[in-house]
Amino acid sequence: MAEFTWDHLQLRSPDPESTAAWFARCLDAEIIRKPGRVDIRLAGIDIFIAPVQEGDGVAP
């Protein structure tokens, strides 16, 4: 059977900072701040949190 691994997941949020804080508070994720972005690491998986902005065609 083939073995698969995750490189990363990507979420969209109208407030990436609050989303990252929720994951840290509720699921003990590590917040990783980089210039212009906030990501988290949860159970060894990197999760990129991209902002949703009005008019970009993505439902909040």
Stockholm file with secondary structure:
# STOCKHOLM 1.0

chainA/1-60         MAEFTWDHLQLRSPDPESTAAWFARCLDAEIIRKPGRVDIRLAGIDIFIAPVQEGDGVAP
#=GR chainA/1-60 SS CCCCCCCEEEEEESCHHHHHHHHHHHHCCEEEEETTEEEEEETTEEEEEEECCTTSSCCC
#=GC SS_cons        CCCCCCCEEEEEESCHHHHHHHHHHHHCCEEEEETTEEEEEETTEEEEEEECCTTSSCCC
//
